[in-house]
Amino acid sequence: MRYTNLLRFGGDMAYFIVTYDIEEKRVNKVRKVLKKYFTWVQNSVFEGEITESNLEKCKTELSKVMKKENDSVYFYEVENRNNLKKFILGVEKDMTGNIL
């Protein structure tokens, strides 16, 4: 698995947007891992704050259920969450059920 190190944890937490493209037979396993660490906001999108150590745990768990030849997970770090503006066109999905 290939990781580009973009982490700039200035404090305890960093804010990430995570997207994925996973083969259908593994998508539920990947979603289950991501739900432990982030909030599910749309079918292939998660977001939330995470510590550096939990991010590493998340990556390790993901690498165990993914097939690196076919699957991908993108982590976008939002450097300053105060500058993040989210606009929703259409219906905002209520996917806050973060209980496994």
N, C-alpha and C positions, 0 to 999 in steps of 0.2 A: 504494500500500500504506500502511496506517495503522499507526503504531507509537505506543504509549504509552510514554513514557520513564520507566521504573521503575528504571533502573540505579543502583545504589549501590555501585560497585566500591570497596571500602575498601582492598583489596590488589590483587594481580595477577589473581586469579581470582574469579569468582562462580559459584555453583551454580544450574543451571536445570533445570526440568522442561519439556519441549517436547511439545505435542500438536498433531495436525494433522487436518484434514478436507479431503481433496483428491480431485478427480474421478479415477476409476480410471485413465484414460489417462495421467495425470501423476504418479500416486502413486510409481512407482518412481524417477522423477527427483528428487522431493522427498526420498524416503528416502535416496537416494544422497548428496545434499548433506548431510543431517543426520548421516549415518554418518561423515562426515569430521570432525565437530566434537563429537559426543555419542555416548553408548552407547545402543544400541537395546535397550529393556527390554520392550516389548510392541508389538503391531501398529501402533498409532498414537502411541506414546509413546517419547520419548528422554529421557535425563537425563545430567548431568555438569557438570564445571567447565569454564569457558571464559574467556579473556581478553576484555576489552572490544573490542579490535581484531579478534579472531577472530569475535566475535559480530556485528560489523558486516559482516565478509566473508560470514558465513553468511547474514545477512539479504539482502545484495546478490545472492548466488547464488540464494537462494530466490525473490526477486522476478523473476528472469529465467525461471524455469520454472513459476511459478504464474500462474493467471488470477484477478486480484483480484475479478472479479465472482462467482466460484464457489468459490474455495478459501480456506482459512484455516489459519494456523499460530499457536498460542498459546505464548508464552514466559512461564513462571512463575519468577520469581527467588526462591530460598530464601535469605532474608536471613542466617540462621544455620544452617548445615548441621548443627551439633551438636544442634539442636533438631528436626531432621527424623526422624520415625519412619515407617518403611514397613512395612505389614502386608500379607501376601499370603495371600489366601484361595484355596485350590486349588493348582495346580501352578505353581511359578515357572518361567517360560520361560527357556531358555538361549539368548539372542540375542547373545552376546558376540562373534560373528563380525564384527568391525568392519573386516575387510579387504575392500577394494573389488575 
